[in-house]
């Protein structure tokens, strides 16, 4: 028989919770839903911080499944644990991954965890933008991590984005011999700028926005360009006559694709970390002749999350600098506005309403 939150003796009299239900970017409604019951192998987490991801406001992608509760960059406190849970207990501060691999399929056996069907189909209930979240047994086993004392809940909202960037760069093999062009200096671009600098690379960054150009320089970019002033010729001018060996696309505009295609060096690699709506057209003859390569990256695996936690805990990666806005759950519509407008904001984090 499944344990319910009330049966755990913690939520006497609390049977409903606030959730933020996404209908569109301009219509995120605060509703009351039942607190989800948990089974023997599950835990219930009180949300203490959940980041708004750029994909949460990618309306062409999200609205197809609306209405739904979004939020997948969630950290909180375990407030109830099923009878079969051994590794966690109430009161634990945790980060919880929404997607986890099975570790049993052929993809997992080859270390290709993000190709696992379980990683693509699993989730927690109902989503991070709610007061309480039921964490399924698979996510408890493979996707729940205790937070070190030195990491705040708001910093923990950066674990998942950083882990995704780590996975993306792992396939690029960036070294101190490379020039890395980062196209788009929003939160994903800044993550890639910082990680590429940690690997010793020369980093050149672009964006359409003056604020983000300034922030890109603060996060370590050696040269920055407004997107409308950028060209492959400008890249060569500041890079000893060379194109870029590695390019990371963190914007979905057509111009971003064109800049990537024109700027890649022979035997270089383009990583599409962001995806445009529609098709990507590549000059196949030129890419064949120059042996240029293209890669995509989706999500992260538990190993990437552990590495991200270590980088934040050690101070190697200053996660707090990326959190520019904190909004209460009931004010989440304002948070969606900040992220979708993409003006002077980086990471926007949702926290519980004041008691």
N, C-alpha and C positions, 0 to 999 in steps of 0.2 A: 504494500500500500504506500502510495507516495506521501512523503512528508509535505505539509503545507507550511508557509511562513508562520501562521498562527500556532500550528502544532509545535513549532520549535520554541515557543514561549517568548518570542521577541516582539511579535507584532500584535499583541493583544488589542483587538478592536480596530486594527488597520487592515482593511481588505481591498482598498482602492488606492491608486497612485496616479500622479500626473505623468502624462506622456506627451511628447511633441510629435504630432502626426503630420507628415509631409504630404501635401497635395500638389504644390508647385513651389517654386522659389519664393513667390510672393504670398503664399498661403500655407503657412505652417501653424497648425492649430494646437492649442493646449486642450487635451481631453482627459477624461478620467477612464482608466482601464483597471480591471482587477489585478491585484498583485499576483504574479504567476506562481503556482505551486511548484515545488521542487520534488524530484524523486531521490532515491537512496544515494545515487552517485553524483548528484548535482549540488551546486551551491547557489545561493541568492546573494547578489552584490548590490550594495547601495552605491549608486553612481555619485562620485565626488568630482569628477572632471571628465569631459568628453570633447575632443576637438572636432570642429567642423572641417571636413576634408573638402578639397577642391572638387572631388567627384560627387560630393553631396549636392553641390549647386550646378552640376553638369545636367541641366534640365532635360536635354534631348535623350539622355541616358536614363535618368531617374524616373521621369514622369510616366514611363511605360508601366511601372509597377506601383504607382500611387493608387490609393493612399497607403502609406507604410511609415513605420517608425525607423528612421535612419540613425546613424551614429555607430562608428566602429573603432574609434580611438579612445577607448574607455578605461578608466581606472577608478577604483573605489574600495570599499570596505566590505568584507564578507560578513553578512548579518545572519545567515542561516546555512547550515551544511547538512546534507543527507547522511544517513547512518553509515553508508559505505565509504564515505570520504575519509581518507586517512592522512593525506598530505597537507590539508588546510583546516583551519578552524575559525570560528567566529572571531572577529576583531582583526584578522589579517588584512593588511593593506596590499592590494594586488593590482596588477595590470592584466587585462584579459583580452586575448586575441579572438576576433570573431570568426576567423577562418583557420582551420587546423588540418594537417594531412592525416591519413590513416596509418602510415608507416607499414602497411602490409601489401600494397599494390605494386605492380612492376615499376611504376614511376618512382615511388618512394624507395624501392630497393636500389634504384640507380641514383638516388640523391636528388631527383627532380621533383621536389615536394610541391612546388606550385603548379605542377601538372596534375596532381592528384585530384580525383573527382570529389573526394570528401572536402578538400580545401575550397573547392568552388561551390559546393552545395550547402555546407554547414553554416550556422550562424548562432548568435545568442538571441534570447527572447525577452522583450520584443525588439530591442535596439538600444544603443547607448544613450539616446536622448529620452530617457525615462528615469523615474526616481529609483526603481529597482529593476534588476536584470537577472533572469534565470540563465545560468551557465550550464549547458548540456554536459553530460559526463565526458564526452570526447574532448571538449574544450577545457574541462577541469584537468584532465590528464595531460594534455599536450599544449594548451594555450593559456594557462594561468600561471602567473609569475609573481612571487612576493616582491614588493618594492623595497629596495634598500632604504634605510632611514634617511639618507641624504637626498633622495629624490622626492620632490613634492608631487601632489596629485596633478597640478597643472603642468609640471615638467613631464610627467608620465604620459600626458596626451601627445607628446612628441615621439614616443617610443615606436609606434607603428609607422608613421611617416619616415622616420629615420631608418627603420628596418627595411622598408621598401626601397629606399635609395641605396642601402648597402647591397641588397640583392642585385639591383640594376647595375651597379658599378662592378660587382664581382666578375661579371662576364666580360668586362671591358679591359681588364688587366692594366689599369692605369699605373704609370710609373713616373719618375721624375724626368724622363726623357720625352714625355708627351706634352703637347699643347691640347687643352680641353676647351672646346667652345660650348658654353651653356646658353641655350636659346630660351629665354623666359626666366626671369628672376623673381618669381613668386616663391612661395614656401618650398616647393619641390626644387626649383632652381637653386635656391640658397643652400638647401641640404647638399646638393651635388657640388656646388662651389666649395663648400667647406670640406667635404670628403675628398675631393680631388686635390685640394691644397694639402690635406693631411698626408696624401700620397706623394707630395712633392711636385705635382704637375704645375705648369703655367696655365692659368685659367683666364679666359676671356668670356665676358658675359654680355648679354643684350636684354633689353626689355623696352616696352613702349612707354613705360611710366617713369617719370623723373625720380619719384620716391624710391622705387625699387632699384633703379640704377644706383642711387646713392647707397642703399642698403647692400647691394651686391658688392660694392667696393669695401664696405665695412666688414663683410664676411670673407674678404680675402681675394676677390677678383683682381688680377693684375691690370687688366684693361676693361673698360666698359663702353658700350655703345648704345645710344638710342636706336631702336629697331629701324626707324625710317632713315637713319644715317649710316646703317651698317651695309657692308658689301664684302665680298671675298677679297676685293682689292684692299679695303681697309684692314681686313684681317692680316693680309700679307705685309702691309705697311708697318704694323706694330709687332709682327712675329717673324722678323728676319727673313721676309720673303716667302714664308711657308704657309701652307694651309694647315688645318687642324687634323691631328691623328685620331682624335676622339671627339665626337659631337654628341651632346645630350639635349634632346628636344623636350622642353618642359612647357610648351605652349601649343595650342591646337590650331592656330591661325595658318592660313595658306602660306603667308609670308614666311612663317617659321620653317615650313617644309622646304620652300625654295632656298632659304638661306642655308639650311643644312646640306642640301644637295650640291649647292655651288661651292661649299666651303670644305668639303671632305678631301683629305689627302689620299694619295695612292696607298692601298692596303689599309686604309683607315676604317673606322667603324662608327656608324650612327646608331645611337640608342634612342628609340622613341619611347620616352618615359610618359609623355602625354600623348593622347591619340586625338587626331582631328575627326570631326564628323564627316564621313564620306571616305573617298578613296585617296590613297597616297600614290602619286605617279612618280616613277623613278626612271631616269634615262638608262635603260638596261645596257645599251652598248657601251656607254662611258663607264658604268660601274663594272662591267665585265672586263673591259680593257685595264682599268685601274685596280681591279680586284678589291673594290670597296665593299664593305659588308653592312648589313642592316640587322638590327636586333630590336626586340620589344621586351618589356618587363612588366610583370603583373604580380602584385602582392608581395608577400614575404613568408618565410618559413620560421618555425620556432628558433632555429639556430641564428637567424638574422635578428630576431627579437632579443635574444640573450646578448648578442654583440651590441645592439643598440643600448640596452640597459647598462652594460659595462661602460660604454663611451660616455653616457650621461652621468653615471655615478662618479666616474673618475674626473669629470670636469673637462675631458678632452673635447666634448661637444657641449657647447653652452646652450642647452635647450631653452632656458628661461628667456634668453634674448629674443627668441622667435615668437614668444607669446606676447602679442601686442594688445589683445582685448580679451576680457573675461565678461561673460554675460550670464545672468541667471536663466534657469530653464524656462521660466514664464516669459522671458524677454528674448527667446531664441530667434524670433522673426527678425529682430535687429541684427543678430549675429549672422543670419543668412544674407541679409542686406549687405553687411560689411564684406563678407566673403565674395558674393556675386559681383559687387561693384569693383572689387579689387583695387581700391585706392590705397589709402595709408593704413593698411592692415597687413599682417602676416598671418600668424596662427590665431584664430579666434576659438576660445575654449568656453564650453558651457559648464556651469556648476549648478548645484542644487539651489532652489529658492531659499532665501533666508528663513530661518526657523521662526 
